[in-house]
Amino acid sequence: MNIQSRITKTELVNWKQLAWLQPDDFKEMHKSAFEKLKASIKANGFAAPFFVWDAPEGGLILDGVHRKRAMLELINEGHEVSEMLPANFVQCTDRKEALLANALQDTNHMAQSMRRTPMAKHKLKSVQLKNHKAAVARVKEMKRLLVSSELLQKEICYAVGIREDSGARLFRAKTGTTMTLWRRRNAKT
């Protein structure tokens, strides 16, 4: 099997012009973790490039949303941040593929954090299920993907950053129905 790189180019971009692939409130980060990220950027600089899909409407961030938010806050606090920062451009043919690439980036981050602390897996699940705002945003995105795409339920769950079993439970808890029934009832004819 010949494994190909999906990175088409790496270049400096005006990071402020990059938009988010997911809704603005989709990926929440605990305030203490966000403050640590800001402190890390202040101490170490910008060390990890954005991952971007070069969509027809412009660059969309697959990975780096929190770094962008942190740097915008740092600017508001009076710090200087370079206008041009590195980005890896990931080859995606459409929004569906970009959402899956985004989900893979999230899976990589979760796997790294689970290796760091033994309780991370348990804590991550608790935070995901208890964070009502994030859950509502996930279900909203799941509903949109159910009617606007032909993604499998498993792919939709990964696209919103959760496992299929957790996604199915979350969807049923918030809507009172299954993803299959919701898609059937709301399918555009």
Number of C-alpha atoms within 10 A of each C-alpha: 3 4 5 6 8 12 15 12 10 15 11 13 16 13 19 13 11 18 18 17 20 19 12 11 12 19 16 15 13 9 9 9 10 16 13 12 16 21 14 13 17 16 9 9 12 16 10 13 17 25 23 28 30 20 16 8 7 12 21 22 26 26 25 18 20 15 18 18 14 20 22 16 13 17 12 10 9 8 11 12 15 10 11 12 17 17 24 23 22 21 18 19 11 12 13 17 15 23 22 21 23 25 22 17 17 20 16 12 12 16 13 12 15 16 11 10 10 10 11 16 14 10 12 14 12 11 14 17 14 11 12 12 14 18 20 16 19 26 21 17 18 20 18 13 21 21 16 12 11 11 16 12 18 14 19 28 26 21 26 25 23 21 15 15 12 13 23 19 15 21 23 14 12 13 12 11 13 14 20 12 10 17 16 11 10 11 11 8 3
